[in-house]
Every structure is written in C-alpha cells, then in structure tokens.
Amino acid sequence: MPGRRGLREARRVFVVGVVVAAAAGCSTRVAYDSVQNRQRLECQKIQDLSARSKCLADASTPYEDYKRQSESAKTAK
C-alpha cells in the first residue's frame, strides 16, 4: 500500500534528520524544527489523503509538546 510506505519513509527521514542534526551540534530546538519541516515535505509526497493527513499531524507537534512528551518518557523508564 503506497500510503504506508510513505509513512515509513517519512518516519525514517525524521529519525535520520534527528541523528544528523545532533551530530552536527545543532541546538535541540533548531534540530527539531529542521526535522519537522523536512518531514512535512515528505508527507506531501504521500498519495493517500488519510495517510498524508496522519503524517502531517505527526509532523506538526509543537516543540514544547515534543519536549514535554520526551521528558515524560524519560521519567517513565
């Protein structure tokens, strides 16, 4: 199914972007914004409207929400 493949690709791009940004020494906020922008561009390539909408929603989490979720996940371990 093309939509699922597109979501997997968008997630892979997201992970790669985070790793590259971290390795480059970018601040967390700058890295997050950069990866989010790239992920939104990848979402636009998804043909299936439902899958594209889900992808765009996932790529639109505000940094503050992301940071809160990240901290919560760390303390839950």
Secondary structure, 3 states (H helix, E strand, C coil): CHHHHHHHHHHHHHHHHHHHHHHCCCCHHHHHHHHHHHHHHHHCCCCCHHHHHHHHHHCCCCHHHHHHHHHHHHHHC
